């Protein structure tokens, strides 16, 4: 009466697999929303695949976003 206790992440969380998002779209939406929600002054984000983003808040409450994107062909 042995049960297989191994489950995939999707089965464990009952979530659908995460879909891939373009790096600039992710930075300009999710990252900026997080930055604003937590009222941060500076933040650096890296994805471990060569993509980086730097965010900084100016005195007039504008957000400057610099990001790089690496493409492997």
C-alpha positions in Angstrom: 0.0 0.0 0.0 2.7 2.4 -1.0 1.5 5.8 -2.4 3.6 7.9 -4.7 4.1 11.1 -2.7 6.0 12.9 -5.4 4.1 15.7 -7.1 5.1 18.3 -9.6 5.1 21.9 -8.5 1.9 22.6 -10.5 0.1 19.6 -8.9 1.3 20.6 -5.5 0.1 24.3 -5.8 -2.9 23.5 -8.1 -1.6 26.3 -10.4 -1.2 26.3 -14.1 2.4 26.4 -15.3 3.7 30.0 -15.3 3.9 31.5 -18.8 7.1 33.2 -19.9 6.9 37.0 -20.0 9.1 39.3 -22.1 11.8 41.0 -19.8 10.9 44.6 -20.6 7.2 43.9 -20.1 7.9 42.3 -16.8 10.1 45.2 -15.6 7.7 47.9 -16.8 4.7 46.3 -15.2 5.2 43.9 -12.3 8.5 45.3 -11.1 7.4 48.9 -11.3 4.1 48.0 -9.5 6.1 46.4 -6.7 8.5 49.4 -6.5 5.5 51.7 -6.1 3.5 49.6 -3.7 6.4 49.5 -1.3 7.4 53.1 -1.8 11.1 52.2 -2.6 13.8 54.7 -3.5 16.2 52.3 -5.4 16.0 48.7 -6.5 18.1 46.3 -8.7 16.6 43.2 -10.2 18.4 40.4 -11.9 17.0 37.2 -13.4 20.2 35.1 -13.5 20.1 34.9 -17.2 21.9 38.2 -18.0 18.9 40.5 -17.7 19.1 43.3 -15.2 17.0 46.3 -14.3 17.7 49.3 -12.1 14.9 51.5 -10.8 15.3 54.8 -9.0 12.8 57.3 -7.7 13.5 61.0 -8.4 12.5 63.9 -6.2 9.5 64.7 -8.3 8.3 61.1 -7.8 9.1 60.0 -11.3 10.7 56.6 -11.7 13.8 56.1 -13.8 14.1 52.5 -15.2 17.2 51.2 -16.9 17.3 47.7 -18.1 19.4 45.4 -20.2 18.3 42.3 -22.0 20.5 39.4 -23.1 19.5 37.4 -26.2 21.1 34.0 -26.9 20.8 32.8 -30.5 
